Amino acid sequence: MKAVEILKAARNHVAAPNGWTRGMFTRKRSGAPKGFACCAIGAIDLVEGSEWDERSKAVNALEAAIGKGNSIIGFNDTAKSKKPVVDAFDRAIASLES
């Protein structure tokens, strides 16, 4: 699975109803995809079939989309809603598709 596909799958998980959380990588939540709400990194980790090199590219693209001085975990956990997290995924996806 390519990095862009990993990001798309993780983005869709976070964007789904009950799919996003803060303060933990994953949290059991009924109604969430696969039964778990995920932070941004947790959603990337939950993507099945991803190889280490492509996962690393996905993480690097998401870090670049978030911007300097922010870790993915810090960005996710300080977000007031999932919208900025989903928006960061969209920017990362766009950067790999261009």
Secondary structure, 3 states (H helix, E strand, C coil): CCHHHHHHHHHHHHHCCCCECCCCCEEECCCCHHHEEECHHHHHHHCCCCCHHHHHHHHHHHHHHHCCCCCHHHHHHHCCCCHHHHHHHHHHHHHHHC
